[in-house]
Amino acid sequence: MLCTRCRIRTAVTDDGLCTFCSGTRPPPPGGAKAPVPGAAPLSGSVPGPVPGPVPGGWGAGTWPRSPVGLSRAVVALLGCVIASDLFVIGAGLHLRGLWEGLAADESLDIYSGAGLRAQELYDLAGTVQTAAFLATGVLFIIWFHRTRRNAEVFESGVQRMGPGWAVGGWFVPVANLWFPYRVASGIWEASVTLHPDGGWRTVPKTVLNLWWGGWIVSVLVSRIAVSQWNRAREPEQISDAAALVAAADALDLVAAVLAVLFVRAVTRMQVERAGIRQSATAAERAAPESAAP
């Protein structure tokens, strides 16, 4: 019988949980305390992982690669996304005000002068927003893939999907509403620092769930808003569509803030876990030297 929680491993407890989900997992053979020849610390500047496949894995390295530099770049670009969202919201609401005025007074001319400048500003804001989103998306996926490869080194047994899905999952229609979350969930579980005795420890996925929920809501509302904007013809319809687009941009801003929290949380957990592994490896290497006559 499969575990009633993760639906991956065999249940071993009376309540239908596996050793991972029940917190009774014994320390892995040679796990955190196994020496790793030539290993490089996660947060240091020494060259990356020692190449070589992990038995049973997807070809992950034998040591995690630092996600710190990538995470800082992603957070910086997410800040640009937030700024561009504010820019486009302000420009959109200003343009909406002009269309509202035209709906109330058809004698107004918004196709020249102030109206034309407002439209040009809104177009510029949209271009900036798109550029920020694309740049951030590319770097985020690179960071996401690296943390997934690190998760394979930490705990391959809790991964529900291979590292390739950390990239490809975003581009599969419909499935991209769910696949990246499954990958992120495995990353989160594998990145959690174990108990001192090697036992499994669970950290609530609140940040992960809020980020993914915010992202999905933002995407769905944005699609609806763009569809309504493209269909709008009358001034009142355009005004209503502009309001919905502004709401979608506000949701995108919230999703970007939540993404910052998610990136920082995962990066912090992976650095902590790799640091413990590095300390254990150093202690294991020092033991034979201290015991030598």
Beta strands, then each sheet from edge to edge (+ up, - down):
end
